[in-house]
Amino acid sequence: RSTRSARTVLAHALEHGPDARTLALLVRLLDRAGHGEDAASLIAASQRFTNVRTDLGCATAGLEALIELERWRFASELSNGWLNRKALAPPDFFAMACQAFRKSERWAPLGAAAAEFREVADTGRASWADFYLGLAYVRQSGAGRDVVDAGRLMLTSRFLTSTDAEPEPGMRALAYREAALASRFLGEANAERENLKGALDLEPDADGELWLRLAELQYQSPN
């Protein structure tokens, strides 16, 4: 009953235009109380209001709720709207935006978000921006050799050599896999083999195809 009453009050408030700060607080309260779907519905309903779309607090609260729900496409749309405005945001926001773009496999916006992230990244997270930008370069459709090679370099020489924590669990293994993918595209078998080994050292049970590809490379060049 209390949840229904809250939704009714919110619906009436939305009819007259919400206060952005109040809305951000309500989204967080709903999310933390276990009513994530209600929070997501509130975010969607409020996007027609300019003061909500342009408020960093609302965008941040919305991203937090949508990521908690694993609503990656919705989270990426919210992130993309903010990027298109070319508005400032702190590292936490861009870290969440990059995660949303990665999960929804939107590589071009991921590259744009990662570039913004690099500009504001604080100590301990600078390598995260390199990881996401490298991933975007490797994965972007139609990318040429120079772009793919630059992406691989960001993954191997910047992210994987850092001592920073991972931006998400399993991202070091993913960086090795993506570097291997880039090396295969570039026709560099030795580099592909080394990156496959790196991925499998971290996640030996993750992917049988990686073991098959490594065996193939070992057979082709046993030394």
Backbone torsions as a table, in degrees:
resi	resn	phi	psi	omega
1	ARG	NA	-43.7	-178.0
2	SER	-63.2	-36.2	179.0
3	THR	-67.1	-41.1	177.7
4	ARG	-63.0	-41.5	179.8
5	SER	-63.3	-41.3	179.4
6	ALA	-63.6	-41.0	179.5
7	ARG	-64.6	-38.1	179.2
8	THR	-63.7	-44.7	178.7
9	VAL	-62.2	-42.0	-179.9
10	LEU	-65.6	-39.3	179.1
11	ALA	-61.1	-42.9	177.5
12	HIS	-64.3	-39.5	-179.8
13	ALA	-64.4	-39.0	-178.9
14	LEU	-66.4	-30.8	179.1
15	GLU	-60.7	-29.2	-176.5
16	HIS	-105.6	5.9	179.2
17	GLY	89.4	118.1	-174.6
18	PRO	-82.1	153.9	168.8
19	ASP	-80.1	127.8	-171.7
20	ALA	-61.2	-42.7	-178.4
21	ARG	-66.8	-39.9	178.3
22	THR	-64.7	-41.3	179.8
23	LEU	-62.7	-44.0	178.8
24	ALA	-59.2	-41.2	178.5
25	LEU	-64.5	-42.8	-179.8
26	LEU	-64.0	-41.1	178.4
27	VAL	-60.4	-44.6	179.8
28	ARG	-64.9	-41.6	-179.8
29	LEU	-63.5	-44.0	179.0
30	LEU	-63.2	-44.1	-178.8
31	ASP	-62.5	-45.6	-177.0
32	ARG	-73.1	-20.8	177.5
33	ALA	-87.1	3.9	178.5
34	GLY	88.5	12.0	179.1
35	HIS	-106.8	55.8	-176.3
36	GLY	-61.5	-39.1	-179.7
37	GLU	-64.9	-36.5	176.1
38	ASP	-65.2	-39.3	177.5
39	ALA	-62.7	-42.7	179.7
40	ALA	-64.1	-40.8	178.1
41	SER	-63.5	-39.0	178.6
42	LEU	-65.3	-41.7	177.5
43	ILE	-59.7	-47.8	-178.1
44	ALA	-62.0	-44.0	-177.3
45	ALA	-67.0	-28.5	-174.0
46	SER	-88.8	-6.5	-175.5
47	GLN	-68.6	-13.8	178.6
48	ARG	-76.0	-10.6	-179.1
49	PHE	-94.9	125.3	-176.9
50	THR	-60.5	-40.6	-177.2
51	ASN	-66.2	-23.4	176.3
52	VAL	-80.4	-46.5	-178.2
53	ARG	-61.1	-27.9	-175.2
54	THR	-102.1	9.7	-178.5
55	ASP	-100.3	122.5	-177.9
56	LEU	-63.9	-38.0	179.5
57	GLY	-61.8	-42.5	178.0
58	CYS	-66.0	-43.3	-179.6
59	ALA	-63.1	-41.1	-179.8
60	THR	-66.8	-46.4	178.6
61	ALA	-61.8	-40.0	178.7
62	GLY	-63.3	-44.8	178.6
63	LEU	-61.5	-43.6	179.7
64	GLU	-58.3	-44.8	-178.7
65	ALA	-67.5	-43.2	-177.6
66	LEU	-69.1	-35.8	176.8
67	ILE	-67.7	-39.8	176.8
68	GLU	-58.7	-36.3	179.6
69	LEU	-84.6	-7.0	-175.1
70	GLU	60.6	36.7	175.3
71	ARG	-91.2	73.3	-167.8
72	TRP	-66.7	-40.4	-178.2
73	ARG	-65.3	-45.2	178.8
74	PHE	-61.9	-44.0	179.3
75	ALA	-62.0	-38.1	-179.8
76	SER	-70.1	-34.5	177.1
77	GLU	-65.4	-43.0	178.3
78	LEU	-62.0	-42.8	178.9
79	SER	-64.7	-41.6	-177.5
80	ASN	-65.5	-37.0	176.8
81	GLY	-60.2	-40.0	178.9
82	TRP	-68.6	-42.3	179.2
83	LEU	-61.8	-40.9	-178.7
84	ASN	-64.3	-24.3	177.0
85	ARG	-79.6	-11.3	-178.3
86	LYS	53.9	41.1	-179.2
87	ALA	-93.7	153.4	178.8
88	LEU	-71.8	151.7	176.3
89	ALA	-158.2	156.3	-179.9
90	PRO	-80.5	170.8	-179.0
91	PRO	-55.2	-39.3	-178.2
92	ASP	-58.0	-40.8	-178.8
93	PHE	-64.4	-47.8	-177.4
94	PHE	-68.7	-30.5	175.5
95	ALA	-62.6	-43.7	178.3
96	MET	-67.7	-40.6	179.8
97	ALA	-61.8	-43.1	178.9
98	CYS	-62.5	-40.5	177.5
99	GLN	-61.6	-43.6	-179.7
100	ALA	-63.5	-42.9	179.2
101	PHE	-66.6	-39.1	178.9
102	ARG	-64.2	-46.7	-178.2
103	LYS	-64.2	-33.2	-179.9
104	SER	-92.4	3.5	176.5
105	GLU	56.7	44.6	176.0
106	ARG	-105.3	91.1	-166.6
107	TRP	-74.8	-39.1	179.8
108	ALA	-64.6	-49.1	175.3
109	PRO	-62.6	-31.5	176.3
110	LEU	-61.1	-43.0	178.5
111	GLY	-61.8	-41.3	179.4
112	ALA	-65.5	-43.2	179.6
113	ALA	-65.9	-40.9	-179.5
114	ALA	-65.1	-37.1	177.6
115	ALA	-63.5	-40.7	176.0
116	GLU	-66.6	-38.6	179.3
117	PHE	-60.1	-41.5	-179.3
118	ARG	-60.1	-31.3	-177.3
119	GLU	-71.7	-26.3	-173.4
120	VAL	-120.1	-2.5	-174.7
121	ALA	-58.7	135.7	179.4
122	ASP	-92.6	175.5	179.5
123	THR	-58.1	131.5	-179.6
124	GLY	97.6	-11.7	179.7
125	ARG	-130.3	4.6	178.6
126	ALA	-60.6	-37.2	-179.6
127	SER	-69.3	-22.9	178.0
128	TRP	-63.1	-43.7	179.1
129	ALA	-62.4	-39.5	177.3
130	ASP	-63.2	-39.7	178.3
131	PHE	-61.2	-51.1	-176.7
132	TYR	-66.9	-37.3	179.0
133	LEU	-69.0	-41.2	176.6
134	GLY	-61.0	-42.9	178.0
135	LEU	-61.3	-43.4	179.5
136	ALA	-62.2	-40.9	179.8
137	TYR	-65.3	-42.1	-178.5
138	VAL	-68.2	-37.8	-171.7
139	ARG	-91.6	-16.5	-172.8
140	GLN	-64.1	130.6	-176.8
141	SER	-61.2	132.7	176.8
142	GLY	79.6	7.2	-179.6
143	ALA	-65.2	136.8	178.7
144	GLY	-81.9	178.8	-175.8
145	ARG	-60.5	-42.2	-177.6
146	ASP	-63.0	-40.6	-179.8
147	VAL	-67.6	-45.7	179.3
148	VAL	-61.8	-42.3	179.6
149	ASP	-65.3	-38.9	177.1
150	ALA	-63.7	-39.6	177.8
151	GLY	-63.8	-42.6	178.2
152	ARG	-61.5	-40.4	-179.7
153	LEU	-63.4	-40.0	177.8
154	MET	-62.8	-39.7	-179.4
155	LEU	-68.2	-45.9	-171.9
156	THR	-86.7	-42.5	-172.9
157	SER	-91.8	-15.9	-179.6
158	ARG	-113.1	-56.1	-176.3
159	PHE	-73.5	-52.1	-172.8
160	LEU	-71.8	-18.5	177.2
161	THR	-91.9	-4.1	-178.9
162	SER	-83.2	162.2	176.0
163	THR	-103.7	9.6	179.6
164	ASP	-67.2	154.7	172.6
165	ALA	-65.0	159.4	177.8
166	GLU	-70.8	145.3	175.4
167	PRO	-67.5	-30.7	176.4
168	GLU	-145.2	153.5	178.4
169	PRO	-58.4	136.2	175.6
170	GLY	84.9	5.9	-174.2
171	MET	-76.5	-23.8	175.0
172	ARG	-67.0	-43.6	177.0
173	ALA	-63.3	-40.0	178.2
174	LEU	-63.6	-39.7	179.0
175	ALA	-60.5	-41.8	176.6
176	TYR	-63.2	-42.8	-179.8
177	ARG	-62.8	-42.5	-179.2
178	GLU	-69.3	-35.5	175.8
179	ALA	-65.1	-37.0	176.0
180	ALA	-64.8	-42.2	177.9
181	LEU	-60.4	-44.4	178.9
182	ALA	-63.8	-41.1	-179.9
183	SER	-63.9	-38.4	177.6
184	ARG	-64.4	-42.8	177.4
185	PHE	-60.1	-37.6	-177.9
186	LEU	-83.3	-4.9	178.5
187	GLY	74.6	28.8	-177.8
188	GLU	-109.5	89.5	-172.6
189	ALA	-64.2	-40.1	-178.2
190	ASN	-64.3	-43.8	178.8
191	ALA	-65.7	-38.8	177.8
192	GLU	-61.5	-44.3	-179.1
193	ARG	-62.0	-43.8	-179.6
194	GLU	-65.2	-38.6	179.2
195	ASN	-72.0	-34.3	174.1
196	LEU	-63.1	-41.7	177.4
197	LYS	-60.9	-41.8	178.5
198	GLY	-60.1	-43.5	179.6
199	ALA	-65.1	-43.3	-175.9
200	LEU	-74.9	-26.6	174.0
201	ASP	-63.1	-36.6	-178.9
202	LEU	-82.3	-36.2	-176.9
203	GLU	-135.8	74.3	-175.2
204	PRO	-64.9	-21.6	-178.3
205	ASP	-105.6	10.2	-170.2
206	ALA	-76.2	-41.2	-169.7
207	ASP	-152.5	112.9	178.9
208	GLY	-63.8	-29.1	-179.8
209	GLU	-63.8	-32.8	177.6
210	LEU	-64.6	-40.7	178.1
211	TRP	-64.7	-39.4	179.1
212	LEU	-65.0	-42.4	179.7
213	ARG	-65.9	-40.4	178.8
214	LEU	-63.4	-41.6	178.4
215	ALA	-62.8	-39.7	178.2
216	GLU	-61.5	-43.8	179.4
217	LEU	-66.9	-39.0	178.2
218	GLN	-63.3	-39.0	179.5
219	TYR	-66.9	-39.8	-178.6
220	GLN	-70.2	-32.1	-177.7
221	SER	-143.2	78.4	-173.4
222	PRO	-62.6	-19.8	-179.2
223	ASN	-93.1	NA	NA
